[in-house]
Amino acid sequence: MTRQRRRRILRLAAVSRLKHWGWGPEERAPAAQDVQAGAALITQRTGVAVSAVEAPLPLERARIGAPRIAAPAPLEGLLSSDLHERARHALGKSYCDVVRGMRGEFDDAPDLVATPADERDVERLLEWCSAERIAVVPYGGGTSVVGGVTPRVGAGYAGVVSLDTARLSGVRELDPVSRAARIAGGTTGPALERELGEHGMTLRFFPQSFEFSTLGGWVATRAGGHFATLRTHIDDLVESVRAIGPAGLWESRRLPASGAGPSPDRLLLGSEGTLGVITEAWVRVRERPTFRSSRAVAFADFGRGVQCVRELAQSGLEPANCRLLDAGEAALTGAGDGSRAKLIVGFESADHEPDAEMARALVICAEHGGEIEAERSGGEGAVETWRGAFLQAPYLRDMLVMAGVLAETFETAVTWERFDALHRGVREAVQSALLDGGVTGGRVNCRFTHVYPDGPAPYFTVVAPAVRGEEVEQWQHVKRAASDAIILAGGTITHHHAVGRDHVPWYTRQRPELFARLLAAGRAELDPAQIMNPGVLGLG
């Protein structure tokens, strides 16, 4: 991430009101005429012809029911029934969420939105909801793409409250000796980095949702971050976690490591709001890197790039960036012309120039037939082009939805010896599913977001003409086919997008049955009324 880009993102801590239907602030909402004006470029990048552009339905014409519950007098200051807030908290940020939001379909809107300012507010809210059997859906930054924040909780509840942690924000304490920081769960990426930066420190955790996602959300969903190798998940940066649930407080001891039984933090990591609201966590921070080196490498075919990345992952070099893009993905992001696969490899350090590591990595690339691209000044090379496209992708997706382009992603992880079969099986399944819906000309691209000595994390992008009015059903058919193929090939249903509600059918096939029973029993102990985010992780 360039310094200029980081400064711009950090300024977004004070953004205007966020869109109720898509990504980002209202001031950055695309106008229909601008999308139409960019139709030629959209077609060039996606291969999908743009005909008519659909504008988002105004909120006052949206389909959203009246609240079924009202705030009790002691909690009136914490709860709101504002129409915009209810609509904004009704959906996450998946392709289907954006389609529904654009059309004003808020069937699962929460009855109320809660904005607690401290842990006592959270306790009082959960006490009321438990007593009245009101479901509570922790919202974080609302960036879930798997139905994790959608208040679709089923029957048996008097109502639903979306719990927004935005006011539980800030770096509470910094330990420069151990290089750790105590940070409130509702702190967004820009706010977190701004405050740590005042002390010359950084968490160095930049998921694509960085602008609006929160530390608590990262922990709850086991998010994947900046580093492509070694410390790839938030798990690797967590020192201890503090959470409030219906049964009370959950807090672990700060330790660099411990072998004392099953880890309490590991159970909260990935709990997706079912065990409590993550109010703060101690996380491992570091000095800001001052030495960086990044290069782009081209490969005649994706397979040669895969073999190269496997050797890099097993070499012990541990590059900070090791993103492999197939030719289609390189073209889509502007990092290539579509004729060759591209590898973006980078090293960074706060201690020394990473010249030796980069030199050895480039030797490995050359041995696999990689062509090292010349470095360019002015941020015009493939590295900066890819990085810019990566950060702008959520904004671009809103435009594509308006333009009638199906553009969605899914990801997995698999061991190296199974990758070829998984890659082939997933691509065939997606293409077949698109054809089932009468769609031709769809594209299925693949890139590696993270890599390990024993396997990669492939991330697939699907771009195709959308069937107007049937976009949700169209994508759900494709996603089911892709998910079946992933499980059949021995992959995981998610590497870093979490389970939410959308992935439950495949998560239940992946996890051991006894573990499912253990998780349900633990949840029943911590949440006797079963109000915490019912439906995610397959928990009712």
Secondary structure by P-SEA (a helix, b strand, c coil): ccaaaaaaaaaccccccccccccccccccccaaaaaaaaaaaaaacccccccccccccccccccccccccccccccccccccaaaaaaacccccaaaaaaaaaccccccccbbbbbccaaaaaaaaaaaaaabbbbbbbcccccccccccccccccccbbbbbbccccccccccccccccccccccccaaaaaaaaaaacccccccccccccccaaaaaaaccccccccccccccccccccccccccbbbbbcccccccccccccccccccccccccccbbbbbbbccccbbbbbbbbbccaaaaaaaaaaaaacccccccbbbbcaaaaaaaccccccbbbbbbbcccccccaaaaaaaaaaaaaaabbbbbccccccccaaaaaaaaaaaaaaaaaaaaaaccccccccccccccaaaaaaaaaaaaaaaaaaaacccbbbbbbbbccccccccbbbbbbbccccccaaaaaaaaaaaaaaaaaaaacccccccccccccaaaaaaacccaaaaaaaaaaaaaacccccccccccccc
